[in-house]
Amino acid sequence: VSRNVSLLPPNIDLEQSNCQHQEGVCVDVRVCFSYTASPASYSPRLVLEYVLDADTDRRRLGQAPRVAFLGRRPSDPEHQFSGTVELPRQHVRACVTATFQLQDSIRDKLRPIAVTLAYGIRGAGTPRTHRTEGEGCLECPRPPPCVCVPPQVHFLKQGCGDDKICQSNLQLHFQFCARLGDADFLPLPRGEDGTAIFAMSDQKDVALEIQVTNLPSDPAEPQRDGDDAHEALLTATFPPELPYSALRPYDGRDKPVVCLANQNGSQVECELGNPMKRGAQVRFFLILSTLGITIQTTDLAVELALSTISEQPGLEPVVARARVVIELPLSVTGVAVPPRLFFGGVVLGESAVKRETQVGSAVRFEVTVSNRGPSLKTLGSAFLTLLWPHETSNGKWLLYPLHLELAAPPGPPTACSPPANPLRLALESSGEGDPAEEPTPGSWWVPAPAERRRNVTLDCAQGTARCLAFRCPLRSFERAAVLTARGRLWNGTFLEEYLAVTSVELIVRASVSVTSSIKNLVLKDASTQIPVSIYLDPGAAVAGGVPWWVVLLAVLAGVLVLALLVAILWKLGFFRRARYALPAVPQYHAVKIPREERQQFREEKTGTIQRKEWAANLHQAGDGHVAPSSA
């Protein structure tokens, strides 16, 4: 029996629909049979049973077929087409045609679709089996054996270069990020070895930023690789402590990425593109839940694997690692009451001081430790350490400790070690609102301002003071603990050492430490410093004299400035007396007026006397006198 299988069209163009009476891409499978027998006179009528099977290789790998035959029998699966063909005699050719259609949204657009033909003679018993080398054979629906022919139909390979071989160059870049908001992310800090450091506090999510590119490895030879990556896929495998939660795009303008996760979120597959074009890049965030992280978790490892059916050797999985540190959400704050102190009075030796009021001004420090996380009793032993600057570098008292007490509810108040009040001075009870004691009256000669230092800082961290470390246990510490420490300035030391200083700043430091078997336990912002400003009591200060030459220079400078000012005013005429001119009497020229034109003649004739105009004007002026005329 001879056969001939042909596929039309031989190449599939996914962009063109060629199915009849419906949308889609179809391929016709034409199978023709004929037979020869010996002797030539033997020419019986044969009936052949055949089965066409498409995408056999994918089904062997457990993958779904990409095609479905049209017009198949109800008992046939979608990837098979079975039937019979009759051969009436020798050398007569009989043909049958079957059509299959590509499934919608197929992913594998690179590998060809193979069609396997299985056939046999109906009722022929068990004749000899014929095979073609390298071809597989399926079982026939009936006992006769099969001869298998695997023709293939290829996809048009666009974007694969002139050689029609797709050689991609997928590159993966990743980094862990902290999630600040729904779409705001910040890269996690890295350690010295470059590993990301994830601080476990009250953060519920962490993000893994993914960036995949498909660019040529050598821009000078772009044809070498960087072709379209068909069926590009990213598979991420997560540890149980860090399951997959959600997907967020890097930019709303980018093409959305589709990710499918399994039921428990331990693995997710993200389709990067089919194909992922040359020069394309994909960037997105995988949101991971941190609810499974415990105090025993030290590191996180996420396996990332890129895959494509294009040719790219050396595409191996990589592991994204992050180191986990347990960050205790502690905060330490402190305040000094009062924040400013004054020294004065008289100098007393250590043996002469019997009561605390003889030491100096009183001060109270309140240190508050707040915990927003789990109880510290589950992590180890916690201690609050107070660095108390008790003496100067030459061994003199600075700040004398009187009493320390730690209140950490719900437990009772606890004392700190070593005990305070080493000189066992007589303590006086003072309420919380009691004012500080005033220094003992006394007068001290203060150097001139030019000879005084501006300020001095007494700090154990700078080596300008010596500190006594008080350790206070934080047993069953849950929310807040308050340490109250009372002390007094040692007046004698400040009067002897810091009388020539404008101001003194005293630094008291407090910090929290935790002793635990957990190696990745860290504290953040678990320390504070409390400054206290110290000044000389203004009532006890007597200003020193000014040198005589300074006074002489000041007097001479004043006289010189005064003389210069007088000279300038005299030059400008400031001292000249103002003189005013006397008013002048108006003068008139005498003119002879005829008698007929005189006013007196008119008045005598008319009997009316009129006032002289010049007399009226002269009266209004009031500054001259004119004798009457005799004319």
C-alpha positions, 0 to 999 in steps of 0.5 A: 500500500502506498500513500501520499500526504500533503498539507495545504497551505504548507505554511501558516500565516496567523494574520490571515484567516482562510477558513471557509464559513468561519473565522480562523486559520485552517489547514487541509490534509489530503491523503491518497492511497493505492496498492499493488499486489502479486501476481498482477492478476490478483486485484481484490477490493480493499478497504483501508481504515485510517486515523489522522493525529495532529500535534502528537509530540505535544501530547506526549509531553502532556501539553494540549494540542493546538488544532481541532479537526472539523467534521470529525466523528463524535467519538474522535477527540478534537486532535484526531480524524478517522475514516475509511477509504475503498481501493477497488483494484490495483493501481487505482488511487483513492484520496480523502481530505480532512481539515483542522483549525488552529485553536484560539490564542495558541502560545507555541507559534514557532514549532511546526504542527506534525500530522501522523497517519495511521492506517491498516487493511480491514479484516486482513488478519496480521500482515507484516508491519511497514515502518519508515525510519525515524517515524513514530507509529500509533495504534490503529483502532483495529488489529491491523498494524499501521504505517506512520507518516509525519508531515509537518506544517510550519508557521511563518517565522517573522522577526527571526532574521534571514536564516529563519532561526529565532535566536533570542537574547533574554536578559533578567534583572531584578531587585527587592523593593519596599512597598510604600503605597499601592504604586510607590516602591523603594529599593531595599538597602544592600549589604556589603556583599550586595545582598538586599536587606529586608528589615522585618517590622510592621511591613506587610508586603515586599515587592520584587521588581522584574525587568526582562529585555530582548536586545542584541548582545553585541550592537555591532552585530545585531543579526547574531541574536536578539530575534523575537522570543516566542512563548517567552515565559518567566516562572518564579518559585517562592519559599513558604515564608514569602508567597505570591500576593499580587501583580503591579505594573511598573508604568500604566503605559506599558503592556500589561503582563499576565501572571497565573499563580498556583493555589498556595502562591508558591509558584507563578508564571508570567507571560512576557510576550508571544513573541517578545519582539526584538528590542522589547523590555518588560518591567513589573512588580511581584507583590509578596506577602511577609505574613509567613516570616518568623523570627527564625527566618534569616534569608529569603530565596526566590528562584526565577527562570526564563524560558522561550521556544526560540534558540537561546543556549545558557538560559539557566534559572537565577536566585534572588536572595534577601537577608532578613533582619528582625528590626525591633520597633523601639524608640527612646526619648529623654527629657531633663527637668529643668533643662537649664541649671545654675551653679554658685555658692561656696566650694565644699570638699567631698568629706564636708558634704553630708546632705544632698542639698549641699551638693548643688542644683537638682535635676531629674532625667526621664527616659521613655522606651516605647515598643510598637512590636511584640513583647521583648520577653519572646526575643531575649533579655532587654536592658536600658543603659544610662551613661551618667557623666559623674566626673571630669577627666581629672576625677572631680565630681560633675553630676552626682547620682542620687536615685534611679528607678525603672517603671515597666508596667505591668511589672513592679518598679525595678532598681538599676545597677550599680546602686546610686548615691555612692557617698550615702548622702542624706536624701530629701523627699521632693515632689515632682513639681518642687522647684530646684534648690537655689545655690548657696549665696556667695560672690565670685570674681568673674574674668572679663568677657575677652578672657572667658571661653565661649562654651564647653561640652562635657560628653563621655563620647568625646572623652571630655567626661567619665561616665558611670553605666547604669543598667536597668533590666526591661523584664516583661517589657511590652509597650512603654517603660519610664526610667526616672533618674535624680541627680545634682550638680557638684558646685565645687567642681564647676566653681573651680573648673568652669568659672571662666566659661560662658556656658557648659553643656552636659550630655547624658546618653541612654540606649537599649540593648537586647541579648538574644540567640537570634543573630539577625536581631537589630535595633533601630533608633534605640538611643538618645542623648539628653543635653543640659545647659549649665550657667553661673548664677548671675547673683553670684558673679562680680564683674572684673575691672577694665584695664586703664589703657582701655579707658584712656583709649576710649576717652581719647577716641570720644574727644576726637570724635566730638572735635571732629563733629564740632569742626564739621558743624562750624564749617557748615555755618551752624554757629553763625547768628541769623540777621533780619532786615528792617521793613522799608517805608514806601516812597512816592514821587511828587507830581503837581496836580491841577486844582481842578483835578484835585480830590479836595476841589471835587469834595468841596464842589460836590459836598462828599468827602472820600477817604484817600486810597493811599492812606487806606493802603498805608493803614493796612501796611502799618509799617510807615507814616507819611506827613500830610501834604500842604498842597 
